[in-house]
Amino acid sequence: MQYSQRAQSVAPFYAMAFGEQAASLEAQGRSVIRFNIGEPDFGAPPAVQAAMQQAIATNDLPYTGALGTPQLRAAIADFYRTQHGLTISPARVIVTAGASAALLLVCAALVDNGDEVMMGDPSYPCNRQFVTTFGGDINLVPTNADSHFQLTTSLIKQHWQPHTKALMIATPSNPTGTAVSLSELAAMCEFAKAQGAWRIIDEIYLNLSDGEQGAPQTALAHDDDAIIINSFSKYFGMTGWRLGWMVVPQSMVEVIERLAQNLYICPSTPAQIAALACFTPDSLAICEARKASLLKRRKRVLDGLYDIGLKVPVAPNGAFYVYIDISDTGLTAMTFCQRLLDEQGVALTPGNDFGVTDADKYVRLSYATAESALTEGLSRIGMFVNTL
Ligand SMILES: Cc1ncc(COP(=O)(O)O)c(C=O)c1O
């Protein structure tokens, strides 16, 4: 008996592997600081938690429609009106089991054998798996600090192929926390559209970004038929609730509905009911306060790394990640992460998770963790670097 070639070729996710090692060290009684985890430590806003308890106590919780409840789809559409001044029909909003399911559905809908999807290196590792699962090829375009580790119009023109079917961009990005400027994003979308390619813009960290002129702006403002991915996981602190959404062109709704019906029937019913409480003024105020606290943590981490002498070539302007250049230590990213965990009990993620270009030179630190842990973790990183 054999597993599929596809399953066997799926690369390991080092962030998880270091997470497992960290858990096993903790089980042995060691103190571990987890800077490897891409999730906020806040949890859902209290009103959402209360709504979940009520939903479980008072509802039968049957399946919902595959595209989500009409109430939640309308609430998300309204969020675009209040946040971005955009009028979007709720019919174009599709509620999913996290941004992960949205990305999976989009790839199922768009990618045929031999189609190519362009994305930057480094970028969110699962995207490569979503595309290859449906027989697509990845055009992984090397980026560097000069372009803030993001694609640019010039890079995509240089690497464009006749069979490039879609462009995938996360802004701000995981692992670097850096955003693409709005003008650059608009220009890239315009170019891809002119080639007849889809634009898949992952805005999971948009509401945790600094924005250019105050409030963060969605790519939809510039490209009305881009596919926009988002989630309740990060800004609303609901990673384990498995709830996300996407906004798609009206013509795509029907194909996504058939795929969602067949692939997982519907997103979690209680999570959908409870998520309505995300959009109250109180919950949004709580999320904004958390965003401000993440900003404080970012400054604390950047200052701490500077004092240690570790370079951050591009300061993040969103999400909760810092991409650190560790090449001056003489260690590869994997060795740096392994030794730091073994010797000082601090878990980071090696750049190798996110691509190949210069991956050995970088490690990702997630500062979505309590300030006391940040202080302790930075002090341990300092001690480790001093021993090298
Ligand atoms: C860029 C990006 N997209 C998508 C996801 C998936 O998020 P979820 O499925 O929890 O909504 C993540 C998770 O870390 C991410 O960093």
The ligand as an ORCA input file, in Angstrom:
! r2SCAN-3c Opt
* xyz 0 1
  C      -0.669     34.870      4.823
  C      -1.582     33.862      5.435
  N      -2.661     33.445      4.729
  C      -3.499     32.519      5.220
  C      -3.305     31.958      6.470
  C      -4.283     30.923      6.979
  O      -5.094     31.469      8.009
  P      -6.427     30.850      8.555
  O      -6.725     29.611      7.822
  O      -6.208     30.612     10.022
  O      -7.487     31.888      8.358
  C      -2.208     32.366      7.241
  C      -1.949     31.768      8.570
  O      -0.971     32.009      9.236
  C      -1.322     33.342      6.704
  O      -0.243     33.788      7.386
*
